[in-house]
Amino acid sequence: CKDVGHRLSGSTGAAAAVEYTRQLMIAYDFDTVYLQPVMVPNWKRGPVEILKIMNSKKRGVIDLNALALGNSVGTGSQGILAEIIELKGISEIQERKNELAGKIVFFNGPMDPTLLETFSAYGAAVSQRSSGAARTAPYGAKAIIVRSMTQSLDDVPHTGSLRYQTDIKAIPAMAISTKDADLLSQLLKDQANLHIYMENYAEMLPEAQSFNVIGQLTGTLFPDEYIAVGGHLDSWDVGEGAHDDGSGCMQGIEVLRVFKSLNIKPKRTLRAVMWMNEENGSKGGKAYANLSEMRKEHHIAAIESDRGGFVPRGFTSTGSAKQKQQLSKWKILFEPYGLHDFDRTGGGADIGPLSKQGTFLIGLLPDGQRYFRYHHTEKDVFEAVDRRELELGAASMASLVYLLDQYGIKN
């Protein structure tokens, strides 16, 4: 993370990460290390991002901590100056659709702090970011602003991907910090005619050539049965992408390194996969699955780590009743090490396309209470990852891979 930095798909950082992980797996003497070509989106943030409250009677002009959302269009040099309207969530669009024309829509639905499971809170709130622009543009909205997806109250904006619809005009979108979201909401209560000025230069360039990076230990008894493990190599263009998802990549590589260092010859073929472009397109996961299908490969299981490098608490999974039952039987082996949660449904965005093969999809489940402090922000740096917690996650994944390799998994 420190040497390469952030790794947005299509960037020089992403290219450097491809070469770094390739060289690392070669140095570990994996049986095979290779690159798998994939065309990826090439979005650029641009040099300037400005978001200001322009006419507060109490405080005058106020600069807001903001980041353009990934895949967003920019405003260009002319910027956008418009009155702002606050919505508490996607569900309010329909009832207030006649009020949106010519305005900047401010989505201020917070992640629910009463939910113990932070990813559930994220899932309930993130539609504001992902589809808010596409949902409000048909009613004449000029742009959107989104409260950052975090339960923390701080000055750090969180970026993240949005999705446009091809038949609907694309409008600019930015995220603001939670403190600024609270400030803006309070000012609107006292002054309904607040105006915001937005200026940024984000743009989507033509697709760029990139790669998934794959290291392999070939199976001795069942080489045509595959177990894939890894994370996504790309990150957002702020911070260093340490928790999201440098940690998952290093854990995937570590699984195979552990097998090598202990001189364990796997029965089945193990692959450490660094998928490219999870953040704003998932092209790497789709390309990997499509090529695997063309080659008629059979992945019996795939494990993805994409919830940060925190202390492991269990595994999520998606598969048949028999597959989930077999995983549950192994739970007793992990409980002495603090892994006890094996019941949740899940897997990962990059391994999801493998479901067509009947692959048992598994996700490492770390403690999630701190993840959204760092997610998609400048704070997601190498120093934010605890080495012992990262190693515990890798050891947990290696242990499960060993069981899957030794005993297989039934459909």
C-alpha positions as a printed NumPy array, in Angstrom:
array([[  0.   ,   0.   ,   0.   ],
       [  2.743,   2.476,   0.905],
       [  4.803,   1.854,  -2.22 ],
       [  1.937,   1.678,  -4.697],
       [ -0.711,   3.941,  -3.143],
       [ -4.306,   4.034,  -4.31 ],
       [ -5.224,   1.81 ,  -7.235],
       [ -8.309,   2.985,  -9.097],
       [ -9.022,   0.856, -12.166],
       [ -7.272,   2.242, -15.224],
       [ -4.727,   4.235, -13.199],
       [ -0.947,   3.961, -13.033],
       [ -1.379,   2.843,  -9.418],
       [ -3.506,  -0.099, -10.537],
       [ -0.877,  -1.046, -13.123],
       [  1.828,  -0.89 , -10.459],
       [ -0.253,  -3.097,  -8.145],
       [ -0.653,  -5.691, -10.901],
       [  3.098,  -5.926, -11.323],
       [  3.795,  -5.855,  -7.576],
       [  1.478,  -8.769,  -6.774],
       [  2.705, -10.727,  -9.803],
       [  6.31 , -10.364,  -8.685],
       [  5.4  , -11.209,  -5.076],
       [  3.787, -14.507,  -6.039],
       [  6.697, -15.358,  -8.328],
       [  9.044, -14.734,  -5.387],
       [  6.961, -17.134,  -3.287],
       [  7.565, -19.766,  -5.974],
       [  3.949, -20.595,  -6.705],
       [  3.583, -23.226,  -9.423],
       [  2.089, -20.756, -11.889],
       [  1.677, -16.981, -11.837],
       [ -0.047, -15.204, -14.688],
       [ -2.084, -12.188, -15.756],
       [ -5.622, -12.391, -17.076],
       [ -6.527,  -9.444, -19.357],
       [ -9.647,  -7.439, -18.575],
       [-10.917,  -4.127, -19.92 ],
       [-11.936,  -1.768, -17.119],
       [-13.66 ,   1.601, -16.7  ],
       [-11.28 ,   4.556, -16.658],
       [-12.857,   7.218, -14.441],
       [-10.876,  10.272, -13.382],
       [-11.761,  12.521, -10.455],
       [-10.237,  15.645, -11.915],
       [ -8.04 ,  18.328, -10.323],
       [-10.593,  20.425,  -8.419],
       [-13.572,  19.662,  -6.186],
       [-15.542,  22.569,  -4.735],
       [-18.757,  22.459,  -2.749],
       [-19.986,  25.576,  -0.914],
       [-23.015,  26.892,   0.843],
       [-23.283,  30.351,  -0.706],
       [-25.897,  32.333,   1.172],
       [-26.225,  31.295,   4.809],
       [-27.699,  34.216,   6.773],
       [-25.948,  32.918,   9.882],
       [-22.52 ,  32.061,   8.478],
       [-22.2  ,  33.409,   4.949],
       [-20.162,  31.235,   2.558],
       [-19.232,  27.821,   3.979],
       [-16.818,  25.367,   2.357],
       [-17.931,  21.727,   2.707],
       [-15.708,  18.634,   2.889],
       [-16.696,  16.787,  -0.261],
       [-15.63 ,  14.164,  -2.798],
       [-17.134,  13.353,  -6.175],
       [-18.785,   9.949,  -6.266],
       [-17.096,   7.357,  -8.448],
       [-18.366,   7.263, -12.059],
       [-19.928,  10.707, -11.634],
       [-19.894,  13.248, -14.41 ],
       [-18.395,  16.644, -13.619],
       [-19.889,  20.096, -13.684],
       [-17.135,  21.632, -15.788],
       [-15.791,  25.126, -15.272],
       [-19.25 ,  26.705, -15.251],
       [-20.18 ,  24.851, -12.063],
       [-23.719,  24.494, -10.742],
       [-25.405,  27.021,  -8.459],
       [-28.816,  25.973,  -7.238],
       [-31.193,  25.844,  -4.318],
       [-30.925,  22.701,  -2.223],
       [-33.653,  20.341,  -1.069],
       [-33.152,  17.712,   1.642],
       [-34.484,  14.166,   1.426],
       [-34.066,  11.56 ,   4.155],
       [-33.802,   8.692,   1.708],
       [-34.699,   7.227,  -1.674],
       [-38.237,   6.549,  -0.472],
       [-38.996,  10.29 ,  -0.318],
       [-38.328,  10.89 ,  -4.022],
       [-41.771,   9.879,  -5.208],
       [-43.717,  11.973,  -2.713],
       [-41.572,  15.057,  -3.375],
       [-40.85 ,  14.626,  -7.068],
       [-42.613,  17.864,  -8.016],
       [-40.186,  19.851,  -5.828],
       [-36.937,  18.617,  -7.39 ],
       [-36.729,  20.502, -10.704],
       [-33.791,  22.899, -10.9  ],
       [-32.47 ,  21.948,  -7.464],
       [-29.563,  20.076,  -5.943],
       [-30.941,  17.124,  -3.992],
       [-29.321,  16.471,  -0.615],
       [-29.739,  12.865,   0.526],
       [-29.298,  12.827,   4.297],
       [-30.377,   9.345,   5.33 ],
       [-27.856,   8.115,   7.922],
       [-26.607,   4.584,   8.441],
       [-28.761,   3.209,  11.254],
       [-26.631,   3.246,  14.442],
       [-29.046,   0.913,  16.231],
       [-28.089,  -1.998,  13.963],
       [-25.285,  -4.084,  15.447],
       [-24.299,  -5.388,  12.013],
       [-22.715,  -2.401,  10.274],
       [-22.963,  -3.954,   6.81 ],
       [-26.732,  -4.194,   7.261],
       [-26.836,  -0.498,   8.094],
       [-24.712,   0.228,   5.039],
       [-26.932,  -1.876,   2.803],
       [-30.03 ,  -0.027,   3.965],
       [-28.553,   3.425,   3.283],
       [-26.284,   3.011,   0.255],
       [-29.019,   3.227,  -2.403],
       [-28.932,   7.008,  -1.873],
       [-25.373,   7.   ,  -3.183],
       [-25.679,   4.31 ,  -5.826],
       [-28.964,   5.302,  -7.459],
       [-29.866,   8.749,  -6.113],
       [-28.652,  10.579,  -9.234],
       [-30.461,   8.277, -11.654],
       [-33.658,   8.409,  -9.593],
       [-33.838,  12.22 ,  -9.285],
       [-32.619,  13.314, -12.725],
       [-35.938,  12.44 , -14.436],
       [-37.639,  15.049, -12.229],
       [-35.223,  17.806, -13.205],
       [-32.67 ,  17.665, -10.399],
       [-29.408,  19.411, -11.342],
       [-27.109,  17.395,  -9.081],
       [-27.084,  15.401,  -5.853],
       [-25.171,  15.532,  -2.584],
       [-25.055,  12.445,  -0.362],
       [-24.311,  12.053,   3.328],
       [-21.221,   9.849,   3.621],
       [-21.819,   6.17 ,   4.263],
       [-20.46 ,   5.891,   7.8  ],
       [-21.731,   5.773,  11.354],
       [-18.873,   8.01 ,  12.476],
       [-19.438,  11.702,  13.04 ],
       [-16.386,  13.364,  11.513],
       [-15.066,  15.678,   8.797],
       [-14.025,  12.916,   6.372],
       [-16.038,  12.467,   3.152],
       [-16.492,   8.944,   1.774],
       [-16.545,   8.342,  -1.968],
       [-18.063,   5.279,  -3.636],
       [-19.671,   4.203,  -6.854],
       [-22.893,   5.375,  -8.406],
       [-24.811,   3.909, -11.33 ],
       [-26.401,   5.896, -14.119],
       [-29.109,   4.636, -16.458],
       [-28.38 ,   4.909, -20.171],
       [-31.732,   6.489, -20.986],
       [-31.583,   9.121, -18.21 ],
       [-29.424,  12.253, -18.168],
       [-26.332,  11.882, -15.977],
       [-26.074,  14.562, -13.289],
       [-23.076,  15.314, -11.02 ],
       [-22.903,  13.706,  -7.591],
       [-20.762,  14.384,  -4.531],
       [-20.566,  13.056,  -0.957],
       [-20.047,  15.252,   2.093],
       [-18.782,  14.41 ,   5.566],
       [-21.289,  13.524,   8.265],
       [-20.492,  16.671,  10.262],
       [-21.138,  18.809,   7.203],
       [-24.32 ,  16.866,   6.498],
       [-25.584,  17.67 ,   9.997],
       [-24.578,  21.312,   9.584],
       [-26.317,  21.607,   6.228],
       [-29.463,  19.973,   7.576],
       [-29.579,  22.349,  10.551],
       [-29.052,  25.414,   8.376],
       [-31.889,  24.282,   6.085],
       [-34.235,  24.161,   9.059],
       [-33.54 ,  27.838,   9.686],
       [-33.286,  28.937,   6.048],
       [-35.158,  26.989,   3.394],
       [-33.693,  28.913,   0.426],
       [-30.055,  27.878,   0.896],
       [-28.019,  27.712,  -2.319],
       [-25.081,  25.41 ,  -3.035],
       [-22.286,  25.921,  -5.532],
       [-20.729,  22.723,  -6.948],
       [-17.71 ,  22.492,  -9.228],
       [-15.703,  19.441, -10.244],
       [-14.103,  17.949, -13.322],
       [-14.8  ,  14.236, -13.038],
       [-15.033,  12.322, -16.3  ],
       [-15.22 ,   8.814, -17.683],
       [-12.542,   8.118, -20.303],
       [-12.501,   5.155, -22.73 ],
       [-11.958,   1.749, -21.148],
       [ -8.391,   0.798, -20.276],
       [ -6.485,  -2.481, -20.395],
       [ -5.859,  -4.046, -17.009],
       [ -5.474,  -7.504, -15.503],
       [ -6.538,  -9.953, -12.843],
       [ -3.437, -11.409, -11.2  ],
       [ -3.48 , -15.141, -10.452],
       [ -1.11 , -17.4  ,  -8.551],
       [ -1.661, -21.157,  -8.519],
       [ -0.66 , -24.299,  -6.669],
       [ -1.672, -27.238,  -8.844],
       [ -3.521, -30.095,  -7.188],
       [ -1.904, -33.519,  -6.93 ],
       [ -5.049, -35.701,  -6.965],
       [ -7.863, -33.543,  -8.347],
       [ -6.155, -30.821, -10.413],
       [ -9.384, -30.06 , -12.281],
       [-11.159, -29.022,  -9.076],
       [-10.385, -25.421,  -8.139],
       [-10.523, -23.426,  -4.922],
       [-10.089, -19.671,  -5.451],
       [ -9.22 , -17.276,  -2.65 ],
       [ -8.432, -13.571,  -2.678],
       [ -9.68 , -10.002,  -2.83 ],
       [ -9.967,  -7.087,  -5.235],
       [ -6.788,  -5.339,  -6.292],
       [ -8.315,  -1.99 ,  -7.214],
       [ -9.229,   0.688,  -4.703],
       [-10.682,   4.17 ,  -4.713],
       [ -8.415,   7.081,  -5.529],
       [ -8.233,   8.416,  -1.972],
       [ -6.191,   6.869,   0.827],
       [ -4.256,   3.699,   0.053],
       [ -6.996,   1.073,  -0.129],
       [ -5.445,  -0.816,   2.783],
       [ -8.569,  -2.304,   4.357],
       [-10.474,  -2.085,   1.059],
       [ -9.033,  -4.271,  -0.24 ],
       [ -5.282,  -4.54 ,   0.079],
       [ -5.847,  -6.687,   3.138],
       [ -7.953,  -9.202,   1.223],
       [ -5.347,  -9.464,  -1.537],
       [ -2.523, -10.099,   0.911],
       [ -4.615, -12.646,   2.81 ],
       [ -5.317, -14.535,  -0.408],
       [ -1.624, -14.654,  -1.304],
       [ -0.788, -15.638,   2.27 ],
       [ -3.051, -18.685,   2.066],
       [ -0.963, -20.174,  -0.736],
       [  2.292, -19.062,   0.891],
       [  1.314, -20.946,   4.057],
       [  0.739, -24.113,   2.044],
       [  4.163, -23.687,   0.425],
       [  5.982, -22.918,   3.672],
       [  4.466, -25.953,   5.411],
       [  5.189, -28.13 ,   2.365],
       [  1.525, -29.075,   2.037],
       [  0.811, -30.447,  -1.434],
       [ -2.838, -29.625,  -2.118],
       [ -5.078, -32.316,  -3.526],
       [ -7.03 , -29.74 ,  -5.482],
       [ -5.78 , -26.718,  -7.41 ],
       [ -5.579, -23.585,  -5.282],
       [ -5.649, -20.118,  -6.792],
       [ -4.897, -16.774,  -5.191],
       [ -6.781, -14.247,  -7.313],
       [ -6.403, -10.479,  -7.268],
       [ -9.577,  -9.338,  -9.035],
       [ -9.477,  -5.962, -10.771],
       [-12.295,  -3.396, -10.792],
       [-14.614,  -4.442,  -7.99 ],
       [-15.162,  -0.829,  -6.967],
       [-16.729,   0.644, -10.081],
       [-17.656,  -2.11 , -12.476],
       [-16.791,  -5.639, -11.253],
       [-15.23 ,  -6.364, -14.628],
       [-12.495,  -8.56 , -13.14 ],
       [-14.838, -10.944, -11.353],
       [-17.004, -11.288, -14.444],
       [-14.014, -11.854, -16.743],
       [-12.559, -14.508, -14.425],
       [-15.853, -16.416, -14.28 ],
       [-16.483, -16.124, -18.027],
       [-13.046, -17.464, -18.918],
       [-13.403, -20.23 , -16.351],
       [-16.702, -21.241, -17.934],
       [-15.156, -21.211, -21.427],
       [-12.414, -23.515, -20.173],
       [-15.018, -25.721, -18.485],
       [-13.273, -25.366, -15.124],
       [-15.008, -26.458, -11.975],
       [-14.562, -24.302,  -8.904],
       [-15.799, -26.261,  -5.925],
       [-15.404, -23.238,  -3.631],
       [-14.255, -19.621,  -3.605],
       [-13.41 , -17.448,  -0.615],
       [-13.329, -13.659,  -0.808],
       [-11.999, -11.265,   1.819],
       [-13.481,  -7.788,   1.299],
       [-14.598,  -6.565,   4.718],
       [-11.296,  -5.194,   5.971],
       [ -8.31 ,  -6.638,   7.776],
       [ -9.939,  -6.84 ,  11.195],
       [-10.074,  -9.734,  13.656],
       [-12.014, -12.651,  12.096],
       [-15.349, -13.711,  13.605],
       [-16.547, -16.32 ,  11.113],
       [-17.547, -16.853,   7.491],
       [-20.594, -15.965,   5.414],
       [-21.665, -18.348,   2.674],
       [-24.009, -18.915,  -0.246],
       [-24.626, -22.39 ,  -1.572],
       [-26.737, -25.49 ,  -1.298],
       [-28.092, -26.804,   1.987],
       [-25.518, -29.623,   1.891],
       [-22.658, -27.208,   1.356],
       [-23.741, -24.959,   4.215],
       [-24.274, -27.968,   6.458],
       [-20.732, -29.162,   5.793],
       [-19.348, -25.703,   6.644],
       [-21.34 , -25.695,   9.88 ],
       [-19.807, -29.025,  10.903],
       [-16.361, -27.422,  10.736],
       [-17.408, -24.539,  12.992],
       [-16.274, -26.408,  16.107],
       [-12.7  , -26.353,  14.795],
       [-12.681, -22.558,  14.561],
       [-14.51 , -21.643,  17.766],
       [-11.443, -21.917,  20.048],
       [ -9.906, -19.131,  17.933],
       [-12.86 , -16.763,  18.241],
       [-14.656, -17.632,  14.99 ],
       [-18.236, -18.478,  15.841],
       [-20.462, -16.794,  13.226],
       [-21.083, -19.232,  10.352],
       [-24.795, -18.695,   9.731],
       [-25.008, -15.526,   7.662],
       [-25.61 , -15.499,   3.92 ],
       [-22.882, -13.861,   1.855],
       [-19.811, -14.358,  -0.29 ],
       [-18.359, -11.516,  -2.326],
       [-18.916,  -9.38 ,  -5.416],
       [-15.96 , -10.842,  -7.302],
       [-16.756, -14.498,  -6.668],
       [-20.492, -14.078,  -7.221],
       [-20.304, -14.778, -10.989],
       [-18.883, -18.24 , -10.203],
       [-22.265, -19.277,  -8.815],
       [-23.226, -20.562, -12.279],
       [-20.752, -23.415, -11.719],
       [-22.445, -24.406,  -8.474],
       [-19.437, -22.987,  -6.626],
       [-19.767, -22.718,  -2.856],
       [-19.274, -18.986,  -2.209],
       [-17.692, -17.967,   1.083],
       [-16.757, -14.611,   2.574],
       [-14.382, -13.965,   5.447],
       [-16.383, -12.262,   8.207],
       [-14.232,  -9.977,  10.364],
       [-15.483,  -7.745,  13.15 ],
       [-17.148,  -4.885,  11.281],
       [-17.489,  -2.189,  13.92 ],
       [-14.55 ,  -0.078,  12.676],
       [-14.703,  -0.773,   8.945],
       [-16.855,   2.18 ,   7.941],
       [-14.521,   4.64 ,   9.64 ],
       [-12.087,   3.947,   6.806],
       [-14.209,   2.697,   3.896],
       [-13.587,   4.74 ,   0.709],
       [-11.708,   7.527,   2.505],
       [ -8.277,   9.11 ,   2.82 ],
       [ -7.997,   7.364,   6.22 ],
       [ -7.786,   3.88 ,   4.654],
       [ -4.002,   3.654,   4.83 ],
       [ -1.428,   1.001,   5.695],
       [ -1.093,   2.227,   9.279],
       [ -4.811,   1.605,   9.897],
       [ -4.346,  -2.177,   9.55 ],
       [ -3.248,  -4.189,  12.579],
       [ -0.764,  -6.862,  11.523],
       [ -1.935,  -9.476,  14.027],
       [ -5.597,  -9.079,  13.069],
       [ -4.644,  -9.326,   9.391],
       [ -2.655, -12.509,  10.029],
       [ -5.483, -14.055,  12.05 ],
       [ -7.789, -13.535,   9.076],
       [ -5.284, -15.099,   6.694],
       [ -4.777, -18.066,   9.023],
       [ -8.539, -18.571,   9.242],
       [ -8.836, -18.563,   5.465],
       [ -5.893, -20.952,   5.102],
       [ -7.491, -23.331,   7.624],
       [-10.779, -23.372,   5.751],
       [ -9.017, -23.825,   2.41 ],
       [ -7.154, -26.796,   3.918],
       [-10.438, -28.417,   4.967],
       [-12.021, -27.772,   1.575],
       [ -8.955, -29.174,  -0.147],
       [ -8.751, -32.309,   1.988],
       [-12.446, -33.197,   2.086],
       [-13.995, -31.417,  -0.874],
       [-17.508, -30.023,  -0.761],
       [-20.753, -31.577,  -1.963],
       [-23.246, -29.683,  -4.121]])
